[in-house]
Amino acid sequence: MVPVEIHDFFLASGGVAGALIGLLFVAISVSANRLAQQGHDAQLHRVRASAALTAFSNSLVISLFALIPGDKIGPTAVAVAVGGLGFAVAAMLSLRRLRTARWSTARDAVFLLGLVATFVIQLIQGVEISLKPDNPGDVNTIAILVIICFLIGIARAWELIGGPSIGLTQEVTAIVRERNHEAAPPGDGEPPPS
């Protein structure tokens, strides 16, 4: 049973999930040419689009079923987690099929592992809610997992549309390269000044 004090959370998250899915469809339609191509990058984009849709759909389905009176959130969390795990396994196999060791592939695999962890915890919590429907702590955990799915979906959608990526490792590496380039003695691989 969903506690009354968390009812508004699921009401809001259902609306947010619906809006994000709509925006994702717009992003996918804008990048349809890139998704239809063959090759490594196109497959990564398809995995990212599918991961975002899976994460947002998970949040939407759980939120909507949580609003229906009765003990529906536990079985719903289990069913959606199983579907999400199926997607994650298929996406991992898809990345493995690419047979390339690029940073972008590794980053996508890490996101998928995060999604797997989220779905495993959701599956466990869904079973616990089904067995003990009066435990509000398990429902709160499901609510937190809904938020995590939003964050994963947003990150995947951002990469899908080609949003800029600024990370600590990337920036430190750029600074070190600039300093090494500035410290290199003249004539070290450069033509002499005329």
PyMOL commands that set and color helices and strands:
alter all, ss='L'
color gray80, all
select helices_A, chain A and resi 4-30+32-36+40-67+73-98+103-131+136-160+168-183
alter helices_A, ss='H'
color red, helices_A
deselect
rebuild
show_as cartoon
